[in-house]
């Protein structure tokens, strides 16, 4: 199970794990949010590993709201005016970073990426840190579809 739960709200509940993806729900007074997350299997690049925070890929559903929003938490601030490469198998889409997070340009792109993630085997995310270091994270997509179905059931 991913270790960030201890740092999130006490209202965050574990739903389940499928291979490399874990599903959670979070109930707030404004409604319910569900998300799946995965950590990289490996990371590469020239950077000080002790200076880097945790890194994750998320897919988030908000009950009666957004579905399948993709976001990346890098564990470092991205360099301004750069793009983040989000590559599923060999198909690359550019994400837009703000500080230490990155998103696609629209919900339409998110839906396309989720379809590709369901069919894909691996995900590689490449970004440039604020000092200019290129950092590459390698994720498995094993278990993605089943974990996604957990949040679709819990927050649709």
C-alpha positions in Angstrom: 0.0 0.0 0.0 1.2 3.5 -0.8 2.6 5.3 2.2 1.2 8.8 1.7 -2.1 7.9 3.5 -0.6 8.8 6.8 0.1 12.3 5.6 -3.4 12.8 4.1 -6.6 13.6 5.8 -7.8 11.1 8.5 -11.0 10.9 6.4 -9.1 9.1 3.6 -10.1 5.5 3.4 -8.3 2.6 1.7 -10.6 0.9 -0.8 -8.3 -1.7 -2.3 -5.1 -2.6 -4.2 -4.7 -4.2 -7.6 -1.1 -5.0 -8.4 0.7 -1.6 -8.7 -2.3 0.7 -8.1 -4.1 1.5 -4.9 -7.6 3.0 -4.6 -8.8 5.5 -1.9 -11.9 7.5 -1.0 -12.1 10.8 0.9 -15.4 12.1 2.3 -15.6 15.9 2.9 -18.5 18.1 3.8 -18.5 19.3 0.1 -18.8 15.7 -1.2 -16.8 12.6 -1.9 -13.6 12.2 -3.9 -12.0 8.9 -4.9 -8.6 8.4 -6.4 -6.1 5.7 -7.5 -2.4 6.2 -7.1 0.8 4.5 -8.0 4.5 5.1 -7.2 7.3 4.7 -9.7 9.1 1.3 -9.9 12.3 3.2 -10.7 13.6 6.7 -11.2 16.6 8.0 -13.2 18.4 11.3 -13.7 21.0 13.4 -12.1 19.5 14.7 -8.9 20.0 14.5 -5.2 17.7 11.7 -4.1 17.5 13.0 -0.5 16.1 16.4 -1.8 13.2 14.8 -3.7 9.8 14.2 -2.1 7.4 11.4 -2.8 6.2 11.1 -6.4 2.9 9.6 -7.6 0.5 9.4 -10.5 -3.1 9.9 -9.6 -6.5 9.4 -11.4 -9.3 11.2 -9.5 -13.1 11.1 -9.5 -15.3 13.6 -7.7 -18.8 12.3 -7.0 -21.2 14.2 -9.2 -18.3 16.1 -10.8 -15.0 15.4 -12.5 -14.2 11.8 -13.6 -10.8 10.4 -14.5 -8.7 13.5 -13.9 -5.0 12.6 -14.3 -2.3 14.4 -12.3 1.3 13.9 -11.4 3.1 14.8 -8.2 6.8 15.0 -9.0 8.5 15.3 -5.6 10.3 18.5 -7.0 9.3 21.7 -8.6 9.2 21.7 -12.3 11.3 24.2 -14.3 9.1 27.1 -15.5 8.0 27.1 -19.1 8.7 23.4 -19.6 6.4 20.5 -20.4 6.2 17.1 -18.8 6.3 14.0 -21.1 3.6 11.4 -20.2 4.4 8.3 -22.3 2.2 5.3 -22.3 4.1 2.5 -24.0 5.5 4.6 -26.9 2.7 7.2 -27.2 3.6 10.6 -25.6 1.3 13.4 -24.5 2.6 16.6 -23.0 1.3 17.7 -19.6 1.4 21.2 -18.1 3.3 21.7 -14.8 2.6 24.1 -12.0 5.1 24.0 -9.2 5.4 20.2 -8.3 2.3 19.0 -10.1 1.3 18.4 -13.7 -2.0 17.9 -15.6 -3.3 17.5 -19.1 -4.9 20.4 -20.9 -8.4 19.1 -20.7 -10.9 16.4 -19.4 -11.1 15.2 -23.0 -7.3 14.5 -23.0 -7.6 12.8 -19.6 -10.3 10.4 -21.0 -8.0 9.5 -23.9 -5.1 8.9 -21.6 -7.1 6.7 -19.3 -8.2 4.6 -22.3 -4.6 4.2 -23.3 -3.5 3.4 -19.7 -6.1 0.6 -19.6 -4.5 -1.0 -22.6 -0.9 -0.1 -21.8 1.9 -1.9 -20.0 4.1 0.9 -18.8 4.0 4.6 -18.1 7.1 6.8 -18.3 7.0 10.4 -17.0 9.8 12.8 -17.8 10.1 16.2 -16.4 12.8 18.9 -15.8 13.3 20.1 -12.3 13.8 23.8 -11.5 17.6 23.5 -11.5 17.4 21.9 -15.0 17.8 18.2 -14.2 15.8 15.8 -16.4 14.2 13.2 -14.2 12.4 10.1 -15.5 10.0 7.9 -13.5 8.9 4.5 -14.7 5.5 3.2 -13.6 3.7 -0.1 -14.2 0.1 -0.1 -15.5 -0.5 -3.5 -14.1 -3.7 -3.4 -12.0 -4.7 0.0 -13.4 -8.0 -1.1 -14.9 -9.2 -3.0 -11.8 -8.2 -0.2 -9.4 -10.0 2.3 -11.6 -13.2 0.3 -11.5 -13.0 0.5 -7.7 -13.2 4.3 -7.7 -15.7 4.3 -10.6 -18.0 2.2 -8.3 -17.3 4.3 -5.2 -17.5 7.8 -6.8 -19.7 7.7 -9.9 
